[in-house]
Amino acid sequence: MLGSRTVVDRRPAPRWLGKAVIIYALLLVFTFIALAPFVYAVLSSFKTPDKVLEYPPNLIPNPWTLSNFTDLFNKGGSDVHFARWLLNSFLFGVSVAALNLFCSSMAAFALARLDFRGKNFWFWVVLAVMMIPGEINWISVYIILNHFGPFNLIDTYWAVILPVAAQPFSVFLLTQFLKGLPVEIEEAATIDGASAFRTYWQVILPMARPALVAAGILGFQGAWNSFVQPLLYLNSPTKFPLTVGLNFFNGQYSSHTNLILAGAMFNTVPMVIIFFIFQRYFIQGAATSGLAGR
Amino acid sequence: MDATMQTKQAPVPTFTHRRSLKRALRRNITAYLFLLPFLFLMCTFILGAAVFGLALSLYHVNYGIDTPRFIGLDNFRYLWDQFQNNRDNFEFGIGLKNIVVYAFFVIIGQTVLALSYALLLNQPLKGRSLLRTAIYLPSVTSSVAISLIFVYLYNNGGAINAFLSIFHIHGPDWLNNPNTALPAIMIMNVYTTAPTFMILFLAALQGLPVSLYEAAKVDGASGFDLFRYITLPLLRPTMFLIVAVGTIGAFQTFDQIAVMTQGGPLNATVTPVYSIYDTAFKQYHYGLGASMAAVLFAIILVVTLIQRRFIDTNIQY
């Protein structure tokens, strides 16, 4: 959507060199502002404990050390489970993304491709619930999880997965996409006698791949970065995802700046790599959120 | 969609009324089976939870000790009373005051910065997509990681003060000074949210009609005229949208506060949502916390509705 250069490139290039220089200078400043904190934090995570807080600070570590990264896994008190936090974050992200894709794509298929009573009403509800601010649900979800049928889900992985496994935004994104697919193929499938489920599974889903990838990545990102839900609904340090683990670690060992920075890198770098690979989808998602807001 | 159904049924007109009813029923059941997993989760954890949350605000909840007791509007009366009589010490009230200031500056900051990013990146430049990637980066990372990085940068002997000292400015101890802690978090928030909104501006800019610009240029309009009289007015709907989304986001600020300052120093960075967390999950006053959430919800709703009145998305080119 944004990658296309239909409109912009038809405009003439900057006429004078002066204008181009100003634009590039401004962009350079903005890029510096955007990248400087990361670059500095990355470099500082390779500094030794005494050098990380020296004043005036030096940009380049001297000497370079990898011990911050290895110490996170080896040292620390008995309540620091760094490898476990990393694994939890990963499992959390994957489960939320998968479960959300499953629920949302089926709902979107119904809303976009099937005909039934209450269709418009439910689509409206999906849009409306996006406006509910999360914190109004914090306390009630806590109580619901505590009495989920016969189960107490507080301090289990379910407590952080189930409440975010159905994301209205994904349904909106997928519904918009599925509405745009041609009807003919589906008609052919129906005439061939395929059931609705087979049409969904074998015809529609493969065609919806770009939208599914976008929804999946956004779901993973949301879970990987999420902080509040696990903070509220998990108690045991072994179950924390990395975000809550880092905050916990920061509270206990706030003077170990070098370790905190190295830990933050474990949270940041995987997301940045995913972003570089799937950029297009992030930007599509962000642009669609504007559509939903309307 | 309707057209599809008709074409499908048209070749078989021999259906009796009863059979077509049966078919319609089956069609509805199929559709609702597809919706079921999503609807179950949404109705439990979003819709139902919201209604339940609002109801909880009418209860005294001593969770795990005795059963919740219905107390009508007492929680709200208590909040109002505290708000009136105990202004300087009432965390939720201070939070509301803080968040108004916070939202005001953050919204202006992020909208202006996002628009500047977008206008620059909309120019036909070499390496544009690379620059866009770089600028978008702060929006990708988690609030916790960003907050931890900024705690390090805002440190009294940290990088930001070292940078300021180049210009002979003696920087404050940002996060430990009640006068600078909130502004410090505002700056960080503008920095992380602007790139997201930049995408919305870019999408809008690329949808503007080229013909208008060409016509204006023929009429001899300068570059600034084009911006002032064409671009800016046509961006109005997007701008209002960004302000509305930004307001909702700003009013819900929590993560940064929990990681960086826990509301301190001297309540300078307490936000309403942090106060809800404190009341419900640290002091275990669940009912009171729920009533604070209801008040905040009402405030956000009113602000959004007021803004909606100004949003005019039906601009014709």
Interface residues (C-beta under 8 A of the other chain):
Chain A: M1 L2 G3 S4 T6 V7 V8 D9 R10 R11 A13 P14 A20 I23 Y24 L26 L27 F30 T31 I33 A34 L35 P37 F38 Y40 A41 S44 L53 E54 Y55 P56 P57 F102 C103 S104 M106 A107 F109 A110 L111 R113 L114 D115 F116 R117 K119 W122 V125 V126 V129 M131 I132 P133 G134 E135 I136 N137 W138 I139 S140 V141 Y142 I143 I144 L162 P163 V164 A165 A166 P168 V171 V183 E187 T190 A196 Y200 Q221 W224 N225 S226 F227 V228 L231 L232 T243 V244 L246 N247 N250 T257 I260 L261 G263 A264 N267 T268 M271 V272 F275 F276 Q279 F282 I283 A286 A287 S289 G290 G293 R294
Chain B: M1 D2 T4 M5 T7 K8 R27 N28 T30 A31 Y32 F34 L35 P37 F38 L39 F40 L41 M42 T44 F45 I46 L47 G48 A49 A50 F52 G53 L54 L56 Y63 S116 Y117 L120 L121 N122 Q123 P124 L125 S129 L131 T133 A134 I135 Y136 L137 P138 S139 V140 T141 S142 S143 V144 A145 L148 I149 F150 V151 Y152 L153 N155 G157 G158 A159 A162 S165 Y191 P195 T196 I199 L200 L202 A203 Q206 G207 L208 V210 Y213 T238 L241 A244 V245 I248 F251 Q252 F254 D255 A258 V259 V273 I276 Y277 A280 F281 Y286 G289 A290 A293 A294 L296 F297 I300 T304 T313
